[in-house]
Amino acid sequence: MKKRLIIGNWKMYVETPQKATAFAKELRAKMRSLPNVEVGLAPSYTLLSAVAEALKRSTIKMGAQGVSRYHADAHTGEVSAKMLKEAGVSFVIVGHSERRALGETEEVVRTQMMEVGEAGLTVVLCVGEKERDASGDYFTFIKQQLTSALVGLNKKTLSKLVVAYEPVWAIGKTAVDAMKPHEIQETIIYIRKVLTEVQGREQALKIPILYGGSVEAENASAIIKEGGVSGFLVGHASANIETFLPILKALKNG
């Protein structure tokens, strides 16, 4: 059975080391029944130490929600990719729509990717349109995000790439109102086409493409079976074990 990938982006939903540790330990105990699911958790910077300790010798990976574009030196408040690696991080989310909304440009995203790749970590690159138009201009928008981020990057960075498609307009909706599986599949096919143009078919086929945009237990199974995705990037539902586990089970059966 094909291995599926799911990343839980905790954002600021999990606030204390105690809650983070309890969640990580409970999830770890459940992983024995999910042999074909690969799981990653992305806590806030302040929780990295607690989560790393809770996940020792576990198959669950720990990631970061963001990273500095700077390598080192005098940059107050910044956290470098090298520092994240030392903290036990194995992947970094880059280009999330919430970070782009705060002013992180395509140039910044590309620089962050270079830093993450040079540190030997996996880049989880987020792309996605703000709205869907009848003329299909959103395809051009997605292509611009991908090509701007990927063209010219070294093989070391590209070899460990994960792409997460997160349509901004679909975030925060219920499973009923969220993006339909056939709409997701159409976009995933297009993203794979662009990746092929940039990297070649052989490498493009190896890149996992996740979906993020109102993923819940109610729609996870249909998306994984009909949407053509490799897994999910989950926000709010990943911060509670009771809402996260049903999505993991959907991946197991997908």
Secondary structure, DSSP 4 states (H G I P E B T S, - for coil): ---EEEEEE-TTT--SHHHHHHHHHHHHHHGGG-TTEEEEEE--GGGHHHHHHHTTT-S-EEEES---S--SSS-TT---HHHHHHTT--EEEES-HHHHHTT--HHHHHHHHHHHHHTTPEEEEEE--SS--TT-HHHHHHHHHHHHHHTT--HHHHTTEEEEE--GGGTT--TTTS--HHHHHHHHHHHHHHHHHHH-HHHHTTS-EEE-SS--HHHHHHHHHHS--SEEEESGGGGSHHHHHHHHHHHHH-
